[in-house]
């Protein structure tokens, strides 16, 4: 399988605001939501360090989840959380958020919150927090926070429309033997006369046939899904995909296949995956 398929873009704040000192007025304009964090908890379901190392080595994100309690502009209608990406290649860490106020804005379909997070030492970082509406206390239809504009990730190099947002947590490449070519014997006969001939035979053992597959742990528009592809031929585009956010589009009306937009060898490229539950 080919070189890893990687994220093509970063969100605007990751590329600019986090890389330089900006004034409070600019931050308040770009991030109109005050995310007041009251409780922050990160749970690792695997405590065995050897198991964690093995999971990271093969590209599978360890089952680390973050849970946060807080308000948006003083309102309490949402649940907040995160899931860790594969440790060696993570783009967006799932770690605790400092208790206190942070600036934020909606992303995509408001299933994601982009947070301009302030640490106690004065440093800042851009975080991405999953958001779901509290079914017991949903915001009203005209809620001012829920209806704030959402930042839409786009890529200038994209020729198609990519309305979906995929968050890849990790991927693993596997190879399975699916059959074999039978053993065979090749013989060459050399005739020296009508009565004399030489027979040379060479036997070849069975040749195994393997098929590569890539399994991806991801979410589509905030919903956990599994993605997969098969490398049936040497020219197949199926490859390991790096953790991070990707813009995407559905390939079919049944939404059984999805096309992600990223790069390979620094060139923009699409790659397709089958979608499972």
Buried (B, 14 or more C-beta within 10 A) or exposed (E): BBEBBBBBBBBBBBEBBBEEEBEEEEBEEBBBBBBBBEEBEBEEEEEEEEEBEEBBEEBBBBBBBBBBBBBBBEBEBBEBBBBBBBBEBBBBBBEBBEBBEBBBBBBBEBBBBBBBBBEEEEEBBBBBBBBEBEEEEEBEEEBEBBEBEBBEBEBEEBEEEBEBBBBBBBBBBEEEEEEEEEEEEEEEEEEEEEEEEEEEEEEEEEEEEEBBBBBBBBBBBBEEBEBBBEBEEEEBBBBBBBBBBBBBBBBEEEEEBBBBBBBBEEEBBBBBBEBEE
